Amino acid sequence: MPMKQIPINQETPYLLLDINKLDANIARMKAHLAPLNVTLRPHVKTNKSAQVAARFFSTADKPITVSTLHEADFFAQHGFTDILYGVAIAPNKFEHVRKLISTGVDLKLILDNVQSAQLLLDFSSLHHLPVNVLLEIDSDGHRSGLPPCDGEIEQIARLLQGSLVTLCGVMTHAGNSYNSRSLSEIEQYANQERDAVVSSAEMLRSLGVNVTIVSVGSTPTALFSKDLTGVTEVRAGVFAFFDLVMAGLGVCKADDIALSVVTTVIGHQKEKGWVIVDAGWMALSRDRGTANQKVDQGYGIVCDMNGRPIGDLIVSAANQEHGIISSRSGKHVDGLPVGTPLRILPNHACSTAAQYDGYYLLNLDGSSDTYWPRINGWQ
């Protein structure tokens, strides 16, 4: 790629987004899901950008998943009104929910216990507020949610029956897919994820519930699902950018990663064979998600400004504003004088991107845009 496309005079560290790779990653996901007859409801928590999110869609229908109500506000203001809030709702957010729904947002909430269901029901009744909810199903013991076909599912269904709180579906997230050791294991998690929600949806339908949404979602299982019978939609987010954790799982190649942190060499520790750069863990994040994989990538793979890995260099250690580059093999690192710009491929795209206010762009054809803003935080 031409160097002139990269803002070489921009102060480092900064976040660089390759639009060609972004679009290719999105196209790959769409192509995989098309014959499976499901809707893509991308998780925008990774990108938190209206411009990035717009590239998922070619029609007026733009269903998305968010991880904060702040994201819901932001994306609703940019025309994304079919929103699933993918975290179990807390009572201190009910008023925020009411405001979003009152502006015409088709907001769907998540419940996974009777207590939360009762609190939401009370609020809905008090304010005459129609609310749509999904029950979260725990498909792999990873985090939150109810066990498939659990008795509490029936309790919640009967509690909400005939109320303004409409139970319209079930959802799950196969978090254990991130611990897979092979692609066949990812496929097994995909089947387990599907079976968990489909069986729970069938249980609800037997109770007279009109289940219209059966939602699954993780990038590994989404890309390696072969049979999604009974599922209506897929939620995934990091696939748009990819990262080293996904590459370590075999879900993508390092060359598919659309996101990188641009940094500058600021010094050396010659006796240790180190190169020091101005991107520490504040710029790269503390995430060491590859540490438990077959290949530990440290804090990220070191590349030249064309995105090509430089030998076996990684960011092996990081302080707040300092990154330490070294060779995996222990060889002395030469040829990177002070002032040299470098790109670091991240372990976890979501947590790395969260350190920045926006993206500098590569390969955005036909546009004068060089920077896309993003949002962060909860307020």
Residue frames relative to the residue before (quaternion, step in Angstrom):
aa qw qx qy qz dx dy dz
M 1.0000 0.0000 0.0000 0.0000 0.00 0.00 0.00
P 0.5465 -0.6355 0.4179 0.3505 3.60 -0.91 0.77
M 0.5123 -0.6667 0.4498 0.3013 3.55 -0.92 0.93
K 0.5964 0.6006 -0.3729 0.3802 3.58 1.08 -0.64
Q 0.5966 0.5721 -0.3694 0.4247 3.60 1.20 -0.33
I 0.6698 0.4782 -0.2927 0.4869 3.59 1.21 -0.40
P 0.4163 -0.7254 0.4849 0.2557 3.62 -0.76 0.97
I 0.1237 -0.8609 0.4902 0.0575 3.56 0.40 1.29
N 0.6815 0.4700 -0.3000 0.4740 3.61 1.17 -0.37
Q 0.4650 0.6767 -0.4390 0.3649 3.57 1.31 0.01
E 0.5056 -0.6391 0.4805 0.3241 3.58 -0.97 0.84
T 0.2841 -0.7559 0.5706 0.1496 3.55 -1.03 0.84
P 0.5774 -0.1409 -0.7961 -0.1142 1.47 -2.33 0.99
Y 0.0136 -0.7716 0.6346 0.0414 3.52 -1.27 0.45
L 0.5083 -0.6622 0.4825 0.2651 3.52 -1.34 0.44
L 0.1351 -0.7966 0.5883 0.0326 3.55 -0.86 1.04
L 0.1032 -0.7992 0.5919 0.0177 3.57 -0.88 1.01
D 0.2587 -0.7615 0.5824 0.1180 3.55 -0.73 1.16
I 0.3326 -0.7868 0.4881 0.1791 3.58 -0.34 1.28
N 0.6036 0.5555 -0.3704 0.4357 3.61 1.02 -0.65
K 0.6882 0.4610 -0.2844 0.4827 3.56 0.91 -0.87
L 0.5906 0.5630 -0.3558 0.4557 3.59 1.04 -0.73
D 0.7068 0.4626 -0.2701 0.4621 3.58 0.75 -1.04
A 0.6401 0.5226 -0.3280 0.4577 3.58 1.01 -0.76
N 0.6531 0.5139 -0.3138 0.4592 3.59 0.99 -0.79
I 0.6414 0.5060 -0.3165 0.4821 3.56 1.02 -0.80
A 0.6523 0.5172 -0.3136 0.4568 3.59 0.93 -0.90
R 0.6257 0.5406 -0.3407 0.4475 3.58 1.01 -0.75
M 0.6692 0.4895 -0.3079 0.4666 3.59 0.89 -0.90
K 0.6614 0.5091 -0.3137 0.4528 3.59 0.87 -0.88
A 0.6572 0.5144 -0.3107 0.4549 3.57 0.95 -0.85
H 0.6540 0.5070 -0.3186 0.4624 3.58 1.02 -0.73
L 0.7269 0.4570 -0.2508 0.4472 3.58 0.91 -0.91
A 0.5260 0.6869 -0.4044 0.2966 3.59 1.09 -0.66
P 0.7430 0.3874 -0.2666 0.4761 3.67 0.71 -0.86
L 0.6190 0.5579 -0.3449 0.4320 3.60 1.24 -0.20
N 0.3872 -0.7804 0.4345 0.2286 3.57 1.37 0.10
V 0.5207 0.5887 -0.4496 0.4246 3.55 0.83 1.03
T 0.4705 -0.6464 0.5254 0.2912 3.54 -1.30 0.45
L 0.3281 -0.7020 0.5908 0.2247 3.55 -1.11 0.68
R 0.0302 -0.7602 0.6490 -0.0072 3.54 -0.79 1.11
P 0.1682 -0.8507 0.4835 0.1191 3.62 0.36 1.18
H 0.4085 -0.6773 0.5592 0.2483 3.51 -1.18 0.71
V 0.2256 -0.8226 0.5127 0.0977 3.55 -0.50 1.19
K 0.3941 0.7251 -0.4836 0.2917 3.60 1.25 0.17
T 0.6065 0.5597 -0.3605 0.4347 3.59 1.14 -0.52
N 0.8030 0.3268 -0.1571 0.4729 3.57 0.74 -1.05
K 0.0603 -0.8420 0.5307 0.0757 3.62 1.06 -0.76
S 0.5747 0.5612 -0.3657 0.4701 3.56 1.05 0.85
A 0.4525 -0.6910 0.4903 0.2781 3.58 -0.82 0.97
Q 0.6585 0.5167 -0.3168 0.4462 3.58 0.99 -0.78
V 0.6447 0.4926 -0.3253 0.4857 3.58 0.99 -0.74
A 0.6696 0.5198 -0.3065 0.4330 3.57 0.83 -0.99
A 0.6199 0.5639 -0.3482 0.4201 3.58 1.02 -0.74
R 0.6448 0.5519 -0.3279 0.4149 3.59 1.09 -0.59
F 0.5405 0.6036 -0.4042 0.4244 3.60 1.27 -0.07
F 0.7975 0.3568 -0.1155 0.4725 3.56 1.06 -0.76
S 0.1527 -0.7734 0.6099 0.0811 3.53 -1.16 0.74
T 0.7012 0.3817 -0.2558 0.5452 3.60 1.30 0.07
A 0.6866 -0.4807 0.3495 0.4188 3.55 -1.31 0.08
D 0.6147 0.5297 -0.3531 0.4656 3.60 1.17 -0.49
K 0.0549 0.8193 -0.5630 0.0940 3.56 -0.65 1.14
P 0.0367 0.8262 -0.5606 0.0426 3.62 0.53 1.11
I 0.0114 -0.8049 0.5929 -0.0205 3.58 -0.90 0.91
T 0.3031 -0.6881 0.6218 0.2191 3.50 -1.43 0.22
V 0.1046 -0.7875 0.6050 0.0528 3.57 -1.01 0.83
S 0.3636 -0.7329 0.5327 0.2164 3.55 -1.27 0.40
T 0.7585 0.2013 -0.1595 0.5989 3.59 1.29 -0.11
L 0.5411 -0.6007 0.4672 0.3578 3.56 -1.20 0.43
H 0.5307 0.5922 -0.4013 0.4545 3.57 1.24 -0.36
E 0.6309 0.5005 -0.3236 0.4967 3.59 1.02 -0.75
A 0.6341 0.5338 -0.3379 0.4458 3.59 0.94 -0.84
D 0.6278 0.5270 -0.3299 0.4684 3.61 0.96 -0.83
F 0.6938 0.5056 -0.2725 0.4345 3.53 0.79 -1.12
F 0.7314 0.4285 -0.2583 0.4634 3.57 0.72 -1.01
A 0.5924 0.5494 -0.3726 0.4565 3.61 1.09 -0.56
Q 0.6472 0.5171 -0.3111 0.4658 3.57 1.04 -0.76
H 0.7186 0.3947 -0.2375 0.5210 3.58 1.24 -0.41
G 0.7042 -0.5368 0.2494 0.3922 3.56 1.15 0.63
F 0.5643 0.5507 -0.4027 0.4649 3.59 1.26 0.22
T 0.0303 0.8642 -0.4979 0.0654 3.58 -0.06 1.25
D 0.6145 0.4797 -0.3529 0.5174 3.62 1.28 -0.10
I 0.1298 0.8464 -0.4835 0.1815 3.54 0.15 1.36
L 0.1537 -0.7368 0.6522 0.0902 3.52 -1.04 0.92
Y 0.2361 -0.7445 0.6096 0.1355 3.56 -0.76 1.07
G 0.2275 -0.8748 0.4209 0.0762 3.53 -0.12 1.36
V 0.6124 0.4850 -0.3689 0.5037 3.58 1.16 0.57
A 0.5680 -0.6052 0.4216 0.3652 3.59 -0.92 0.85
I 0.4726 -0.7233 0.4390 0.2464 3.55 -0.81 1.07
A 0.2359 -0.7428 0.6127 0.1312 3.55 -1.16 0.78
P 0.6132 -0.5991 0.3648 0.3633 3.62 -1.00 0.74
N 0.6578 0.5231 -0.3354 0.4257 3.61 1.01 -0.65
K 0.6493 0.4862 -0.3183 0.4906 3.58 1.31 0.06
F 0.4114 0.7404 -0.4608 0.2649 3.59 1.24 -0.10
E 0.6676 0.5026 -0.3153 0.4498 3.59 0.88 -0.86
H 0.6203 0.5261 -0.3324 0.4774 3.56 1.05 -0.72
V 0.6165 0.5385 -0.3269 0.4722 3.56 1.04 -0.80
R 0.6512 0.5286 -0.3146 0.4444 3.56 0.91 -0.93
K 0.6597 0.5092 -0.3101 0.4576 3.58 0.94 -0.85
L 0.6495 0.5152 -0.3212 0.4578 3.57 0.96 -0.82
I 0.6781 0.4871 -0.2954 0.4643 3.58 0.87 -0.94
S 0.6436 0.5428 -0.3207 0.4338 3.58 1.03 -0.78
T 0.6704 0.4743 -0.3047 0.4825 3.61 1.19 -0.40
G 0.6426 -0.5594 0.3109 0.4213 3.58 1.28 0.10
V 0.4430 0.6868 -0.4645 0.3411 3.57 1.25 0.19
D 0.3155 -0.7140 0.5948 0.1918 3.57 -0.95 0.93
L 0.0512 0.8401 -0.5298 0.1049 3.53 0.33 1.33
K 0.1274 -0.7828 0.6073 0.0466 3.53 -0.89 0.99
L 0.2354 -0.7947 0.5529 0.0853 3.55 -0.87 1.05
I 0.3755 -0.7128 0.5542 0.2091 3.53 -1.35 0.36
L 0.0470 -0.7698 0.6364 0.0163 3.56 -1.06 0.88
D 0.0115 0.8059 -0.5911 -0.0308 3.58 -1.15 0.54
N 0.7603 0.2503 -0.2146 0.5597 3.58 1.17 0.55
V 0.6242 -0.5731 0.3906 0.3597 3.55 -1.20 0.58
Q 0.6245 0.5636 -0.3497 0.4124 3.59 0.96 -0.80
S 0.6752 0.4705 -0.2981 0.4836 3.59 0.87 -0.90
A 0.6196 0.5471 -0.3399 0.4485 3.57 1.03 -0.77
Q 0.6684 0.4984 -0.3019 0.4623 3.58 0.94 -0.86
L 0.6509 0.5140 -0.3158 0.4608 3.58 0.96 -0.84
L 0.6669 0.4817 -0.3058 0.4792 3.58 0.95 -0.81
L 0.6214 0.5412 -0.3345 0.4573 3.57 1.03 -0.77
D 0.6486 0.5158 -0.3145 0.4629 3.59 0.95 -0.86
F 0.6659 0.4958 -0.2992 0.4703 3.58 0.93 -0.90
S 0.6500 0.5266 -0.3083 0.4529 3.55 0.95 -0.90
S 0.6680 0.4991 -0.2981 0.4645 3.57 0.94 -0.90
L 0.6561 0.5303 -0.3070 0.4406 3.57 0.96 -0.89
H 0.7908 0.3101 -0.1424 0.5081 3.56 0.94 -0.89
H 0.3950 -0.7344 0.4658 0.2962 3.60 1.31 0.15
L 0.3745 0.7547 -0.4390 0.3122 3.53 1.03 0.91
P 0.2857 -0.7402 0.5798 0.1851 3.62 -0.63 1.06
V 0.0021 -0.7967 0.6027 -0.0448 3.57 -0.87 0.98
N 0.2427 -0.7479 0.6006 0.1448 3.56 -1.04 0.83
V 0.0383 -0.8166 0.5757 -0.0147 3.58 -0.89 0.94
L 0.2062 -0.7147 0.6512 0.1500 3.50 -1.38 0.46
L 0.3684 -0.6908 0.5676 0.2548 3.54 -1.17 0.55
E 0.3412 -0.7286 0.5563 0.2080 3.54 -0.94 0.91
I 0.1774 -0.7792 0.5980 0.0618 3.53 -0.89 1.05
D 0.3405 -0.7270 0.5627 0.1975 3.55 -0.94 0.92
S 0.1325 -0.8468 0.5134 0.0432 3.56 -0.24 1.27
D 0.8314 0.1563 -0.0827 0.5267 3.60 1.18 -0.18
G 0.5571 -0.6320 0.3940 0.3674 3.61 1.16 0.33
H 0.3936 0.7670 -0.4375 0.2557 3.54 1.27 0.32
R 0.8377 -0.0181 0.1087 0.5348 3.57 0.76 -0.99
S 0.8051 -0.1991 0.1791 0.5292 3.59 -0.51 -1.18
G 0.5006 0.6648 -0.4712 0.2922 3.55 -1.32 0.01
L 0.4932 -0.6446 0.5102 0.2844 3.51 -1.36 0.39
P 0.5492 -0.5907 0.4570 0.3751 3.61 -1.05 0.60
P 0.6127 -0.5610 0.3931 0.3942 3.62 -1.03 0.65
C 0.8597 0.0607 -0.0820 0.5006 3.56 -1.02 0.96
D 0.2785 0.7820 -0.5088 0.2282 3.59 1.16 0.54
G 0.6151 -0.5793 0.3920 0.3640 3.57 -1.15 0.60
E 0.6142 0.5593 -0.3584 0.4261 3.60 1.09 -0.59
I 0.5399 0.5964 -0.4046 0.4349 3.58 1.20 -0.41
E 0.6672 0.4844 -0.2976 0.4813 3.56 0.94 -0.87
Q 0.6156 0.5520 -0.3477 0.4421 3.60 1.00 -0.79
I 0.6802 0.4788 -0.2960 0.4695 3.57 0.86 -0.93
A 0.6363 0.5400 -0.3318 0.4399 3.58 0.94 -0.85
R 0.6922 0.4614 -0.2820 0.4780 3.58 0.91 -0.89
L 0.6086 0.5560 -0.3494 0.4454 3.60 1.06 -0.68
L 0.7596 0.4038 -0.2061 0.4664 3.58 0.89 -0.95
Q 0.4430 0.7243 -0.4434 0.2872 3.57 1.23 -0.30
G 0.8476 0.1503 -0.1326 0.4913 3.55 -0.86 1.01
S 0.5846 0.5859 -0.3712 0.4209 3.60 1.23 0.11
L 0.6552 -0.4929 0.3956 0.4140 3.55 -1.35 -0.07
V 0.6169 0.4912 -0.3473 0.5075 3.58 1.28 -0.17
T 0.1359 -0.8324 0.5368 0.0229 3.54 -0.27 1.31
L 0.2645 -0.7414 0.6001 0.1422 3.53 -0.76 1.11
C 0.0213 -0.8600 0.5085 -0.0376 3.56 -0.29 1.26
G 0.8464 -0.0550 0.0287 0.5289 3.58 1.17 -0.02
V 0.3911 -0.6787 0.5703 0.2473 3.51 -1.41 -0.24
M 0.0561 -0.7912 0.6084 0.0284 3.56 -1.20 0.54
T 0.0207 -0.7861 0.6171 0.0267 3.55 -1.27 0.37
H 0.1929 -0.7500 0.6193 0.1295 3.53 -1.34 0.26
A 0.2839 -0.7845 0.5311 0.1479 3.56 -0.58 1.17
G 0.1056 -0.8587 0.5003 0.0361 3.56 0.46 1.23
N 0.6290 0.5581 -0.3440 0.4178 3.56 1.09 -0.60
S 0.4811 0.6580 -0.4423 0.3740 3.58 1.24 -0.13
Y 0.6082 0.5651 -0.3449 0.4380 3.57 1.19 -0.50
N 0.6805 0.4503 -0.2858 0.5025 3.57 1.27 -0.20
S 0.3788 0.7587 -0.4636 0.2568 3.57 1.28 0.12
R 0.3193 -0.7545 0.5484 0.1674 3.54 -1.20 0.66
S 0.7862 0.1260 -0.0825 0.5994 3.57 1.28 -0.05
L 0.6156 -0.5484 0.4077 0.3927 3.55 -1.25 0.35
S 0.6100 0.5414 -0.3605 0.4527 3.60 1.08 -0.61
E 0.6302 0.5179 -0.3341 0.4722 3.57 1.10 -0.65
I 0.6067 0.5331 -0.3509 0.4739 3.60 1.07 -0.68
E 0.6355 0.5253 -0.3252 0.4630 3.60 0.98 -0.82
Q 0.6322 0.5268 -0.3291 0.4632 3.59 1.03 -0.75
Y 0.6539 0.4949 -0.3105 0.4806 3.57 0.99 -0.82
A 0.6138 0.5491 -0.3464 0.4492 3.58 1.07 -0.71
N 0.6620 0.4883 -0.3022 0.4816 3.58 0.96 -0.83
Q 0.6448 0.5237 -0.3123 0.4609 3.57 0.99 -0.85
E 0.6319 0.5359 -0.3118 0.4651 3.56 1.04 -0.86
R 0.6645 0.5042 -0.2907 0.4688 3.56 0.89 -0.99
D 0.6918 0.4962 -0.2956 0.4334 3.58 0.75 -1.02
A 0.6241 0.5662 -0.3425 0.4154 3.58 1.03 -0.78
V 0.7452 0.3946 -0.2370 0.4826 3.59 0.83 -0.94
V 0.6315 0.5360 -0.3489 0.4384 3.60 0.99 -0.72
S 0.6652 0.4872 -0.3126 0.4716 3.60 0.92 -0.82
S 0.6545 0.5002 -0.3167 0.4702 3.59 1.01 -0.74
A 0.6215 0.5291 -0.3365 0.4696 3.58 1.08 -0.71
E 0.6476 0.5115 -0.3157 0.4683 3.58 0.99 -0.82
M 0.6170 0.5384 -0.3416 0.4612 3.56 1.05 -0.74
L 0.6686 0.4955 -0.2995 0.4667 3.58 0.91 -0.91
R 0.6453 0.5181 -0.3292 0.4547 3.57 0.95 -0.78
S 0.6294 0.5307 -0.3360 0.4576 3.59 1.08 -0.67
L 0.6682 0.4693 -0.2850 0.5020 3.56 1.29 -0.40
G 0.6054 -0.5930 0.3349 0.4119 3.57 1.31 0.10
V 0.4713 0.6654 -0.4493 0.3652 3.60 1.25 0.22
N 0.3592 -0.7249 0.5512 0.2041 3.56 -0.95 0.94
V 0.0694 -0.8221 0.5650 -0.0079 3.57 0.09 1.31
T 0.0532 -0.8237 0.5645 -0.0094 3.58 -0.57 1.16
I 0.7551 0.2996 -0.1761 0.5560 3.59 1.23 -0.40
V 0.0312 0.7484 -0.6608 0.0473 3.54 -0.87 1.04
S 0.0213 -0.8760 0.4720 -0.0973 3.50 -0.01 1.41
V 0.0436 -0.7735 0.6322 0.0103 3.55 -0.96 0.96
G 0.1574 0.8508 -0.4966 0.0693 3.55 -1.13 0.20
S 0.3927 0.5934 -0.6638 0.2303 3.45 -0.94 1.13
T 0.6089 -0.5870 0.3696 0.3848 3.58 -1.00 0.66
P 0.6697 0.4900 -0.3450 0.4386 3.66 0.78 -0.80
T 0.7148 0.4411 -0.2820 0.4636 3.60 0.76 -0.97
A 0.6053 0.5650 -0.3638 0.4267 3.60 1.04 -0.69
L 0.7348 0.4394 -0.2377 0.4588 3.57 0.90 -0.92
F 0.7737 0.3271 -0.1823 0.5111 3.60 1.19 -0.42
S 0.3723 0.6901 -0.5129 0.3494 3.57 1.22 0.46
K 0.1870 -0.7880 0.5781 0.0993 3.55 -1.05 0.80
D 0.7853 0.1262 -0.0535 0.6038 3.57 1.19 -0.50
L 0.0047 0.8106 -0.5836 0.0482 3.58 -0.49 1.21
T 0.1452 0.8099 -0.5479 0.1506 3.57 1.04 0.77
G 0.7925 0.2681 -0.2274 0.4983 3.55 -0.81 1.05
V 0.6275 0.5008 -0.3273 0.4984 3.59 1.28 -0.28
T 0.2770 -0.7809 0.5391 0.1508 3.59 -1.01 0.78
E 0.8272 0.0409 0.0047 0.5604 3.60 1.05 -0.62
V 0.2506 -0.7466 0.6016 0.1337 3.52 -1.30 0.52
R 0.1485 -0.7621 0.6262 0.0703 3.53 -0.96 0.97
A 0.2232 0.7254 -0.6304 0.1633 3.55 -0.91 0.95
G 0.1673 -0.8360 0.5176 0.0718 3.57 -1.07 0.56
V 0.7118 0.4860 -0.2891 0.4166 3.56 0.77 -1.01
F 0.4883 0.6788 -0.4285 0.3423 3.61 1.22 -0.33
A 0.6033 0.5817 -0.3685 0.4023 3.61 1.06 -0.59
F 0.7596 0.3134 -0.1720 0.5434 3.56 1.06 -0.77
F 0.1367 -0.7817 0.5663 0.2229 3.54 0.96 -1.04
D 0.0546 -0.7823 0.6202 0.0200 3.56 -1.32 0.22
L 0.7260 -0.4575 0.2894 0.4240 3.57 -1.28 0.03
V 0.5718 0.5583 -0.3904 0.4571 3.61 1.12 -0.47
M 0.6647 0.4856 -0.3018 0.4809 3.59 0.92 -0.88
A 0.6400 0.5106 -0.3267 0.4722 3.58 1.01 -0.76
G 0.6489 0.5263 -0.3128 0.4518 3.58 1.03 -0.77
L 0.6513 0.4958 -0.3031 0.4881 3.57 1.18 -0.54
G 0.4877 -0.6514 0.4390 0.3808 3.58 1.23 -0.39
V 0.4326 0.7155 -0.4458 0.3198 3.57 1.31 0.14
C 0.7810 0.0170 -0.0044 0.6243 3.57 1.17 -0.61
K 0.4601 -0.6167 0.5373 0.3453 3.55 -1.35 -0.12
A 0.6426 -0.5166 0.3807 0.4186 3.57 -1.18 0.43
D 0.6521 0.5344 -0.3186 0.4333 3.59 1.04 -0.70
D 0.5985 0.5577 -0.3613 0.4474 3.61 1.25 -0.21
I 0.5341 0.6569 -0.4047 0.3456 3.60 1.19 -0.41
A 0.2838 -0.8094 0.5001 0.1194 3.56 -0.56 1.21
L 0.7209 0.4385 -0.2153 0.4917 3.56 1.22 -0.49
S 0.1124 0.7758 -0.6183 0.0561 3.56 -1.06 0.74
V 0.3679 -0.6867 0.5798 0.2386 3.52 -1.31 0.43
V 0.2585 -0.7576 0.5811 0.1466 3.56 -0.80 1.03
T 0.0020 -0.7999 0.5961 -0.0694 3.54 -0.82 1.07
T 0.3212 -0.7457 0.5569 0.1752 3.56 -1.30 0.24
V 0.4763 -0.6406 0.5199 0.3042 3.56 -1.08 0.75
I 0.0796 -0.8204 0.5661 0.0129 3.60 -0.77 1.04
G 0.8208 -0.0812 0.0464 0.5635 3.61 1.20 -0.10
H 0.3029 -0.7411 0.5767 0.1628 3.52 -1.39 0.04
Q 0.1536 -0.6925 0.6867 0.1590 3.50 -1.38 0.38
K 0.2164 -0.8540 0.4566 0.1241 3.54 0.33 1.33
E 0.6627 0.5156 -0.3278 0.4330 3.58 0.96 -0.79
K 0.7015 0.4203 -0.2552 0.5159 3.58 1.23 -0.44
G 0.4473 -0.6966 0.4519 0.3322 3.57 1.23 -0.26
W 0.4803 0.6889 -0.4161 0.3488 3.57 1.21 0.45
V 0.1810 -0.6947 0.6780 0.1578 3.48 -1.41 0.46
I 0.2235 -0.7844 0.5676 0.1124 3.58 -0.86 0.95
V 0.0728 -0.7962 0.6005 0.0118 3.58 -0.91 0.99
D 0.5571 -0.6441 0.4298 0.3000 3.54 -1.29 0.38
A 0.5860 0.5130 -0.4007 0.4825 3.61 1.13 0.59
G 0.0352 -0.7944 0.6059 -0.0227 3.55 -0.41 1.27
W 0.7811 -0.3340 0.2072 0.4852 3.56 -1.16 -0.44
M 0.5493 0.5787 -0.4161 0.4361 3.61 1.18 -0.23
A 0.7139 0.4289 -0.2436 0.4970 3.59 1.11 -0.65
L 0.7623 0.3714 -0.1822 0.4978 3.57 1.05 -0.79
S 0.4122 -0.6843 0.4432 0.4066 3.55 1.33 -0.53
R 0.5557 -0.6151 0.4568 0.3228 3.55 -1.30 0.38
D 0.4542 0.7293 -0.4357 0.2683 3.58 1.24 -0.27
R 0.0396 -0.7804 0.6240 -0.0104 3.55 -0.82 1.08
G 0.0771 0.8750 -0.4732 0.0673 3.53 0.99 0.91
T 0.6613 0.4933 -0.3262 0.4616 3.60 1.16 -0.35
A 0.4460 0.7316 -0.4397 0.2693 3.61 1.24 -0.22
N 0.7397 0.3858 -0.2180 0.5065 3.58 1.11 -0.66
Q 0.5450 0.5985 -0.4081 0.4222 3.56 1.27 0.19
K 0.7326 -0.4225 0.2948 0.4449 3.55 -1.29 0.12
V 0.7759 0.1681 -0.0864 0.6018 3.57 1.08 -0.77
D 0.2589 -0.7577 0.5839 0.1335 3.56 -0.69 1.14
Q 0.2087 -0.8179 0.5295 0.0847 3.57 -0.55 1.18
G 0.4976 -0.6588 0.4343 0.3603 3.59 1.20 0.29
Y 0.7369 -0.3269 0.2838 0.5193 3.55 -0.79 -1.07
G 0.7965 -0.2403 0.1215 0.5414 3.60 1.23 0.21
I 0.4970 -0.6413 0.5052 0.2939 3.54 -1.27 0.55
V 0.3603 -0.7401 0.5363 0.1863 3.56 -0.97 0.94
C 0.0350 -0.8015 0.5961 -0.0306 3.57 -0.82 1.07
D 0.5070 -0.5821 0.5125 0.3761 3.53 -1.30 0.25
M 0.7065 -0.4887 0.2995 0.4151 3.58 -1.25 0.08
N 0.6159 0.4955 -0.3606 0.4951 3.57 1.27 0.04
G 0.5763 -0.6318 0.3530 0.3795 3.55 1.31 0.16
R 0.5135 0.6378 -0.4235 0.3874 3.59 1.22 0.27
P 0.4776 -0.6681 0.4793 0.3096 3.63 -0.76 0.95
I 0.3114 -0.7385 0.5726 0.1725 3.56 -1.05 0.84
G 0.8200 -0.1918 0.0878 0.5321 3.55 -0.31 1.25
D 0.6943 -0.4130 0.3410 0.4808 3.56 -0.88 -1.01
L 0.2986 0.7893 -0.4876 0.2239 3.57 1.12 0.68
I 0.0157 0.7594 -0.6503 0.0150 3.52 -1.12 0.83
V 0.4735 -0.5645 0.5561 0.3846 3.52 -1.35 0.14
S 0.1825 -0.8557 0.4799 0.0642 3.54 -0.07 1.33
A 0.7865 0.0426 -0.0197 0.6158 3.57 1.23 -0.46
A 0.0853 -0.8057 0.5853 0.0296 3.56 -1.18 0.47
N 0.1771 -0.7032 0.6759 0.1319 3.49 -1.23 0.73
Q 0.7835 -0.3457 0.1903 0.4800 3.57 -1.23 -0.03
E 0.8298 0.1022 -0.0294 0.5479 3.61 0.80 -0.95
H 0.6638 0.4598 -0.3026 0.5064 3.59 1.28 0.12
G 0.1276 -0.7557 0.6364 0.0875 3.53 -1.06 0.86
I 0.2361 -0.7659 0.5847 0.1253 3.56 -1.03 0.82
I 0.1586 -0.7887 0.5920 0.0480 3.53 -0.62 1.20
S 0.1118 0.7782 -0.6124 0.0828 3.54 -0.95 0.91
S 0.5416 -0.6037 0.4814 0.3322 3.52 -1.37 0.21
R 0.5328 -0.6240 0.4607 0.3384 3.59 -0.95 0.82
S 0.7168 0.4701 -0.2450 0.4530 3.54 1.00 -0.88
G 0.5315 -0.6485 0.3994 0.3708 3.57 1.29 -0.11
K 0.4346 0.7038 -0.4607 0.3217 3.57 1.24 0.11
H 0.5579 -0.5838 0.4643 0.3637 3.55 -1.20 0.49
V 0.3354 -0.7481 0.5418 0.1852 3.59 -0.95 0.88
D 0.0226 -0.8056 0.5910 -0.0344 3.57 -0.62 1.16
G 0.7725 0.4373 -0.2605 0.3798 3.51 -1.38 0.16
L 0.6438 0.4672 -0.3403 0.5015 3.60 1.18 0.41
P 0.0667 -0.8416 0.5355 0.0231 3.60 0.35 1.19
V 0.6768 -0.4566 0.3775 0.4369 3.56 -1.29 0.32
G 0.7526 0.3492 -0.2896 0.4773 3.55 -0.94 0.96
T 0.5130 0.6518 -0.4203 0.3678 3.59 1.25 -0.21
P 0.2852 -0.7477 0.5669 0.1958 3.65 -0.77 0.93
L 0.0646 -0.7868 0.6139 0.0010 3.56 -1.07 0.80
R 0.2714 -0.7224 0.6026 0.2032 3.54 -1.32 0.31
I 0.1883 -0.7754 0.5971 0.0825 3.57 -1.01 0.91
L 0.2952 -0.7344 0.5845 0.1787 3.58 -0.79 1.02
P 0.3818 -0.7835 0.4487 0.1973 3.61 -0.69 1.05
N 0.5604 -0.5717 0.4868 0.3496 3.54 -1.30 0.45
H 0.8103 0.0510 0.0513 0.5815 3.56 0.78 -1.09
A 0.3872 -0.7700 0.4599 0.2137 3.56 -0.29 1.27
C 0.6424 0.5488 -0.3367 0.4156 3.60 0.94 -0.85
S 0.7385 0.4213 -0.2461 0.4653 3.57 0.75 -1.03
T 0.6239 0.5193 -0.3510 0.4668 3.61 1.07 -0.59
A 0.6750 0.4953 -0.3039 0.4546 3.59 0.84 -0.93
A 0.6033 0.5950 -0.3514 0.3983 3.58 1.11 -0.65
Q 0.6072 0.5671 -0.3572 0.4268 3.60 1.21 -0.27
Y 0.7415 0.4297 -0.1848 0.4811 3.59 1.25 -0.34
D 0.4776 -0.6733 0.4977 0.2664 3.55 -1.31 0.48
G 0.8202 -0.0800 0.0532 0.5639 3.57 1.22 -0.16
Y 0.4981 -0.6558 0.5080 0.2523 3.49 -1.46 0.07
Y 0.2572 -0.6728 0.6634 0.2027 3.52 -1.13 0.74
L 0.3470 -0.8130 0.4556 0.1053 3.52 -0.91 1.02
L 0.1685 -0.7290 0.6560 0.0992 3.48 -1.28 0.72
N 0.8803 0.1323 -0.0668 0.4507 3.55 -1.18 0.70
L 0.3760 0.6776 -0.5417 0.3256 3.59 0.90 0.84
D 0.2025 -0.8313 0.5102 0.0870 3.55 0.04 1.34
G 0.8478 0.2234 -0.1496 0.4571 3.54 -1.19 0.62
S 0.6978 0.4106 -0.2785 0.5167 3.59 1.12 0.47
S 0.4099 -0.6973 0.5332 0.2478 3.52 -1.18 0.61
D 0.4380 0.7033 -0.4602 0.3191 3.59 1.26 -0.05
T 0.0750 -0.7840 0.6147 0.0435 3.55 -1.03 0.82
Y 0.7865 0.2093 -0.0827 0.5751 3.57 1.26 -0.28
W 0.1008 -0.7733 0.6239 0.0511 3.56 -0.98 0.92
P 0.3419 -0.7501 0.5214 0.2206 3.63 -0.69 0.97
R 0.1243 -0.7563 0.6339 0.1030 3.55 -1.31 0.34
I 0.3949 -0.6986 0.5372 0.2597 3.55 -1.27 0.26
N 0.1225 -0.7719 0.6191 0.0771 3.53 -1.28 0.42
G 0.7266 0.4741 -0.3000 0.3966 3.54 -1.29 0.09
W 0.5461 -0.6424 0.4638 0.2720 3.52 -1.40 -0.10
Q 0.7347 0.3881 -0.2162 0.5127 3.58 1.23 -0.25
